[in-house]
Amino acid sequence: MNIIFFDGYCGLCNGFIDFMMNVDKKRIFKFSPLQSEFAKANLQLSDIEDLKSVVVLIDGKTYRKSEAVLKALGMLGGMWKVTSVFRSFPEKLLDTGYDLVAENRYKIFGKSDTCRLPTLEEKSRFIL
């Protein structure tokens, strides 16, 4: 199972999940807020406490930060495979950019008062 864990309060993170649900036509990903009971039971505590990183679980392997985003996008296939070009950049450089956005995401994209709950249409794609 491929799962994208995200900060359920974060506007940017929720936008990314909306985007992924729209382009993931093959439904290869499920989604789970980092604040969920499922995340608490299946991730390391450090991943849950550090809400600044999306965490992608693919075939039992965990990816974080820029690597997680690029891996998830690349798995979508089609035109999204072009994102693999970014893998030629040093991961430290990509993660520095990722960290800069992550540090300011609430200021720029907002923060919800409640954690995202899936709609009826989305429910089959979420693990809570």
N, C-alpha and C positions, 0 to 999 in steps of 0.2 A: 504494500500500500504506500502511496506517495502522499505526504501530508505537508501542507504549508501552515506553520504556526505563526501567528501575528499578534501584535498588540491590538486588542479589541477596542480600545479607547481612542486610538490614533486615527485621525482623518486621512492622512497619507496612506497608512497601512490598510485601512478599509477600502480606499480607492484602488490600491493595488489588488486587493482580493476581488473587488468588483470587476476589474480589468481581467484578471486571470479567469474568473468564472465565464466571462463573455468570450474569451478567445480559446479556452480549453474545451473545444467542441467534442473531443474524445473522452472527456471527463476522467482524465488520468490523475487529477489531484482532488483530494479532500482538504478541508480547511478547518482549523481549530484555533481559537484565541489562546494566547499564552496564559491567560487567566483561567482557562477551563480546568475542570477536574481531570479531563483526559490528558491535557498537557502536564499537569502536576504528576500524574501517574506514569508518564512515558518519557519525560525529558529530565535532564539533569537540573538540579535546583538553580545552578548558575544561569542556565538558559532562561528560566522563568523569571528570575530576579532581574536579569538584564533585559528589560523590555525594549532596548534600543536596537535589537537585531531580530529580523525575521529569521526563523529557523525552518529549514526544509529537510524533511526526512524522506529519503528515497532508498528503497530496498534495504532498509535497516541502517543506512549511513546518514549521519547528520551533517548538514551544511549550514553555515552562518554568513551573515553580512553579504558582501558583494558576490561571493561564491554561490550563496543560496539563490539570490535573484537570477544570476546568469544561468545557473543549472536549471532552475525552474523554467525560465524563458526558452532555453535551448531544447528542453524536452517537448515543448509545444510543436516543434517541427515547423515546416513551411518557412515563411519569411523570418520567423523568430530565431532560426538557427544562425542568422547573421550576427546575433549578439555574441556568438562565440569568438568574434574578432577581439572582444574586450579581454579575453583570457590571455592574450599576448602581452597585456600590460601587467606590471608587477602587482601581485595581490595586495601588498602593503599600500600601494598608491590607490588602488580601487577602494580598499577599506577605509583609507583616510577620507576620501570623498563621501563614502557611505556614512562614516561616523559624523561628518560635518552636517549632513542632511538629517541624520538621526537625532543629533543633539538639538536641532532647531525645529524639528517636525511639528511639535505642538504649537509653537509660535506662528509658524507659517501656515500649517494646514488645519490647526485646531485640534481640540481634544473633547471627546464626548463625555458626558457625565455618567453614562452607563455603557457597559460593554455591549458590543454588537450582538444582536440575536438574529438568526437567519429568518427570512420570510418563509412562508409555506413552500414557495417554489424552490428556495435555496436549501431547505432543511435536509434533503437527502445528501447534500454535498458537505455538510458540516458534521464535525464530531465534537461534542461538548462534554 
